[in-house]
Amino acid sequence: MSKLRLIAALCTLPVAAAAQTTIFNEAFASGQRATFTYFTSADWHSSSTSDTITYTDAASITQATGGSGRTLTGFFTPHGNAQSLAVGEALTFTFNITFNRDIALTANSNNFRFGVFDSTTGARPAGDSTGGTSASTVFDNYFGYAGMLNLGGGANSLSIRERTSVSNQAFLGATTPYTTLGSTGSPTSGSFVQNTLYTGVMTLTRTASSTMDLSFSITGGTLSGFSISRQDTSSIVSSFDTFAFHLNSSTADSYTLSQVKVDYSGISPIPEPSTYAVIFGAIALVGVAIRRRRAQH
C-alpha cells in the first residue's frame, strides 16, 4: 500500500459517536445567580423578590414559597441561541430537588411543575418579581413542555403538557396555558416525603420532522415507578434555552435545587480524543518513514 493510500485509510477509520454530551451543568458559584456563563451558570430569576432566594456557593439554590406559589426560571444559553434538535437528536434535563418542610407536604393537584422552553421569540426578564401566578406579558411567546404532579397524598396524576397559549398568560404558575398530552396515575410504590432528595429527568427526542417524544420521571426516597412517556405530533417545540420550576402555595416552605444539568445526544459522529490521537499519531509515523526513505536516496 502506498503512503498516501495508508494516510487515506487512516483518515477513514470509524469514529465513535458520543452517546451523551453535557452542555450545561450548574455549579452554583457564588455571585453568579443572575449571570449567565457558558456551561456552568444559568441566569436565574424568581417570580418573587430576591430575598426569597438563598444561594449556597458550590452547592444549591433555594426558593422560599411563602404563602403564594413561586416560580424559579433559569436561562442556560444566551438569548437567541437556543439549543435546536434535528431529527435523531435529544436533550435530557436532570435535576435534584428537595422539598423543605417540618410537616407533611400538602396534597394539591399539579402543585409541583417543571418545564423547558424556548425564549427566542420572547423577551427575557430584567430581574426578579416576574412570572408569577397572574397573567402577564413577561413570558409571552415562550413555547415548551412541562411535567406536572401532585406531591402530597398518593402523589397521583403525573402529566406532560405543552404550553400552547403564549400571550398575556401566567408562565408556569397556572395550568390554563397548557394542553395536556397525557397523564398517568400513582407511582408503583412510595410517596413524596419532606426533606428528601428526589431526582427528576425529562428527555425530549425528535424522532421525525414533526414528532417529538417526551418522557418525564421522578425517583428518590421510597418513591419508584413514577414516570410517563408521550408523543407530540402537533406544532412541536424543537428548540430550548430555558427551564423553570414552580411550587404552589403552602405545599412546602421552600424547595432546594442541588443539581441542574442538560445533556445532548445525537446521531452526528463525534470523534473521541483517543481516536484523534491514533489517527494523527499514525500519520506522523508515516511522515517520518517518508522522510527517511527520501534521505536514503
N, C-alpha and C positions, 0 to 999 in steps of 0.2 A: 504494500500500500504506500502511495506517495505521501510525503509530509503534508501537503495541502489537503489530501483526502483524509488523512488522520485528524488534522485540525477540524475539518468539517464534521467528521464523525463525532468528535468530542463535543462540538458545539450543539449537536442534536441529541445529546443524551437526555433521557426522560427526566423531567423536573417535577419534584414533588409539589403537589398543591397543598397550600396551607389550609388545614381543617378549620381553624379559627384564629382570628387576629383581634386583639384587644385594641379598640380605637379610642376608648375613654375609660379611665379608672380614677374616680375621685379620691384625692389624697387628703382632703380636709386640712389644707395648710393654713396656718394662722394668717389672718389678714386677707385671705383670698375669697371670702364668701361671696362678694359681689364683683369678682374679677374673673373673666374667662381666661384660662390658659390652656393651650392645646394639650390634650390627653389627661391632664391631672386636676383641673379645676373648672367646675361649672360656674356659671353666673346665676346665683341663687336669689330668688325673690319670694317674700312672704305675702300672703293676702292680708296680713295684719301688719302691725308696726314692727320695727327691727328689734324692739326689746322683748318680743315673744320668741326670739331665736337664741339658742345657746350653741356656739361653735367651739368645739373642743379640738385643739390643734392635733393633727395627725390621727384623729380618732373618729369624730362623728359630728353630725348636725342634728339639733333637737328643735322641734317646732311645738310650742305650747298651744293647746287648743282653747283653753278658757271656756267661756260659755257659748261660743259660737264655732261653727265649722271653720277650719283653716286649711289653706292650700299652700304648698311649697312647690315652686316651679324652678327648674334648672335648665339652662341652655348649654348644650355640650359641643356646639360648633358655632362659629361666627354667623351673624345674620346673613342670609343669602347663600350660605354654603352647607345646606342640609345634606346629610348622607342619603344618596339615592340608591334604590335597589333595582338592579336589572333582573331579568328572568334568571333564576337559578341562584340568586343571592339572598342572604338573610341577615337580620340583626337580632341579637339576643340581649335583652336588658335584664340584669340581675341586681337585686338589692337585698340588703339585710336590714330588718326593721324590728324595733321593739316598741310595744305599746305600754306606756308607763302609767301605773295607777296602783293605789293601795287596795282597792276593792275590785270585784269582777268587772270585766268590760261590759258595757251596755249593749243589749241586742237592739238592732235597728236596721231596717232594710238598706243595703248599699252604703253602710256607714264608713267603709274604707274604700278608696278608689286610687288606682294607679293608671296613668295614661302616658302615651307617647304621641308627639305631634310634630307638625311642620309649620314653622312660623314665617316661612318665606314670603307669603303674600300678605302678611300682617305686620304689625309694629311690635317692638319689644318694650316692656315697661321700663321706666327710668329708675324705679326704686321699689320699695315695699308698699304695703297698703293697696295692692291691686289684685284683682282676680278672685274676689270673694264669692259669696253665695247669691249676690244680687246681679241682675242684668247689667252688663257693662260693655263698652266698645273696646276695652283694653285688649282683649284677646279675639277680636274679630278676625275671621279668615284663618284661624288655626284649625287645620284638619288633622284627624288622627284617630287613634283607638284607645279604649280604656277597659280595664278589668275592674269589676265592682263586686263587693261581697259584704256579708254581714259578719262582724267579728264576734258578736255575743251569741248566747244560746247554743243552738246546734250548728251555727256557722253555715246556714244553708243558702242556696241561691247564689252561686258564683256565675257571673255573666261576662261576656265580651261584647262591647258596644263600639259603634262608630260615631264620631261627632259629625253630624250632618247639618245642624243648624249653627251657623257661624257668624251671625250678625246680631249684635246687641244682646248677647246671651251670657249667662254665668259660665265660667270656664269649666272647672271640674267640681265646683261646689253645688251643681244641680244635675239632675239626670235628664231633664226635658230636652236639652240639645242633642241627645244621643239616641241612635237607633240600635236596638238590641239585635245582635247577630246570632245569639244563642245563650242558653243558660243551663246550669246543672244543679243538682241538689246537694245534700250534705256530704262532708268528707267520709271516706271509708271508716276512719276511726279518729278519735280525739276531738279536741276543740281548741279555740284560741284562749290563751291564758295571759293575764297581765304580766309584765316584766319578764317576758320570754322572747328569745331571739327567733325570728322567722326569716326565711329566705323566699323571696318572690322571683319568678322567672317569666318573662314574656318574650316569645320568639315570633318574629314576623318573617315569613318566607314567601318571596314572589315566585310562584310556580308557573305563571303564564303572564302574558302582557296585561290581562285583565283579571287576574286571580291572585289573591293574597291569602296564604294560610296563616292562621293565628293560633297560638297556644298560650295559656296562662296557668300557672300553678303556684301554690304556696305550701311550704313544708316547715316543720320545726316543732319542738316540744313533742307532744303526743299526737300531733296532727299529721295525718297521712291520707293519700288518695283524694286530694282536693285540687282538681285540675279540670281544664276544659280546652277543647280544640274546635275551632270553627273555620269556615272559609268565607271570604268576602269576594264576590264576583260582580259587584255593582259600585262603580265610581270609587275604585280602590285608592288608598293613600299609599304612596311608594317612596316618599322622602321624609326624613325625620331629623330634627335638631333640638328637640325639647322633650323633657319628661316632667311629670308633675305628680304630686301625692296630695291626697285630701283625706281628712278625718272629720266626721260630723261632730257637732257639739255634744259634749258630755259623754262621748264614747270612752275616752281616756283623758288623762290630764295633759299628756303630750305623746309624741312619737319621736323615736331616735333612729336616724339612718346611719349605719356604721359601714356600709359599702354601697356604692352605686357604680355599676360597671356596664359598658356597652361593648359587645363583641360582634365582629363582622365575619361572615363566612361566604364563600362564593366559588364559582366554577373556574375563575381565571387562574392558571398555574402560576404560583409564586415560588421562585427558587429559594431553597433553604441555603443558609450561609455555607454549610458544608458542601453543597453541590457546586456552588461557585468556586470554592477552594479547589475541588477536584478538577474542574474544567480548566481553570486558569493555571493551576499547577502543572497539568499535563501539557498545556500549550507552551508554557515556559520551558519544560524539558525538551519539547520538540524543537523549540527555537535554539536551545543550546546545542542539540545534535546537529542542526543545520549549519550553525556557525563553525563547529568543529570540522565537519566534512569539508566546508569551503576552505578552512585553514590548511587542510591536508593536501589540497590540490594546488 
